[in-house]
């Protein structure tokens, strides 16, 4: 997050365009791994901002490892999300318009261990995803729920 922190020194809290990578991690029952954020107490998925020059797929893998201690094998593109519904104002006052490139994978390994950004984790079936999800990923989760309720 060094790039964003450096950028914020120049522009303060004003809105910026932030490109991020995230990953939907599924278990053998197609349940989604969700992590509860420590800053706002809402559920999300592993993901975060790209660093300058970083390959998007590598960013998704890095975030899964940093946030949940999981190594990712094969993954596929789930979707690219942008628009006014991905606007977010962080508790710090920083404003962003997110462009989120989201992958999906059943191919992961490791024991889940959370970093300081999250307080708990849980697997959720598409029909059981909680309402209190982090606002910037709401469109991602809605598309996931639609896709996985049709496949059942």
FENDA-V7299 format. One record per backbone hydrogen bond with DSSP energy under -1.0 kcal/mol. CO is the residue of the C=O (numbers start at 1). NH is the residue of the N-H. E is the energy in kcal/mol with one decimal. If there is no record, write none. Layout:
co=CO nh=NH e=E
co=CO nh=NH e=E
This chain:
co=1 nh=5 e=-2.3
co=2 nh=6 e=-2.6
co=3 nh=7 e=-2.5
co=4 nh=8 e=-2.5
co=7 nh=10 e=-1.2
co=7 nh=11 e=-1.8
co=8 nh=12 e=-2.2
co=11 nh=14 e=-1.2
co=13 nh=95 e=-1.6
co=16 nh=97 e=-2.8
co=18 nh=99 e=-2.5
co=19 nh=50 e=-2.4
co=20 nh=101 e=-2.7
co=21 nh=48 e=-2.3
co=22 nh=103 e=-2.5
co=24 nh=105 e=-2.5
co=25 nh=33 e=-2.6
co=27 nh=30 e=-2.0
co=31 nh=27 e=-1.8
co=32 nh=124 e=-2.4
co=34 nh=122 e=-2.0
co=35 nh=44 e=-2.5
co=36 nh=119 e=-2.5
co=37 nh=41 e=-1.2
co=42 nh=37 e=-3.3
co=43 nh=134 e=-3.2
co=44 nh=35 e=-2.5
co=46 nh=23 e=-2.2
co=48 nh=21 e=-2.6
co=51 nh=54 e=-2.2
co=55 nh=59 e=-2.0
co=56 nh=60 e=-2.1
co=57 nh=61 e=-2.0
co=58 nh=62 e=-2.9
co=59 nh=63 e=-2.7
co=60 nh=64 e=-2.0
co=61 nh=65 e=-2.0
co=62 nh=66 e=-3.2
co=63 nh=67 e=-2.7
co=64 nh=68 e=-1.8
co=64 nh=70 e=-1.5
co=65 nh=69 e=-1.7
co=67 nh=115 e=-1.0
co=68 nh=113 e=-1.6
co=71 nh=109 e=-2.1
co=76 nh=104 e=-2.5
co=79 nh=102 e=-3.0
co=81 nh=100 e=-2.7
co=83 nh=86 e=-2.0
co=84 nh=87 e=-1.7
co=86 nh=98 e=-1.7
co=88 nh=96 e=-2.5
co=90 nh=93 e=-2.5
co=94 nh=90 e=-2.9
co=95 nh=16 e=-1.2
co=96 nh=88 e=-2.6
co=97 nh=18 e=-2.2
co=99 nh=20 e=-2.9
co=100 nh=81 e=-2.9
co=101 nh=22 e=-2.1
co=102 nh=78 e=-3.1
co=102 nh=79 e=-1.9
co=103 nh=24 e=-3.2
co=104 nh=76 e=-2.5
co=105 nh=26 e=-2.6
co=106 nh=108 e=-1.1
co=107 nh=73 e=-3.6
co=109 nh=71 e=-2.8
co=115 nh=118 e=-1.5
co=117 nh=38 e=-2.8
co=120 nh=36 e=-3.0
co=122 nh=34 e=-2.6
co=124 nh=32 e=-3.4
co=125 nh=128 e=-2.0
co=131 nh=133 e=-2.2
co=132 nh=43 e=-2.7
co=134 nh=137 e=-1.8
co=135 nh=138 e=-1.4
co=137 nh=141 e=-2.6
co=138 nh=142 e=-2.5
co=139 nh=143 e=-2.0
co=140 nh=144 e=-2.3
co=141 nh=145 e=-2.8
co=142 nh=146 e=-2.1
co=143 nh=147 e=-2.7
co=144 nh=148 e=-2.7
co=145 nh=149 e=-1.7
co=146 nh=150 e=-1.4
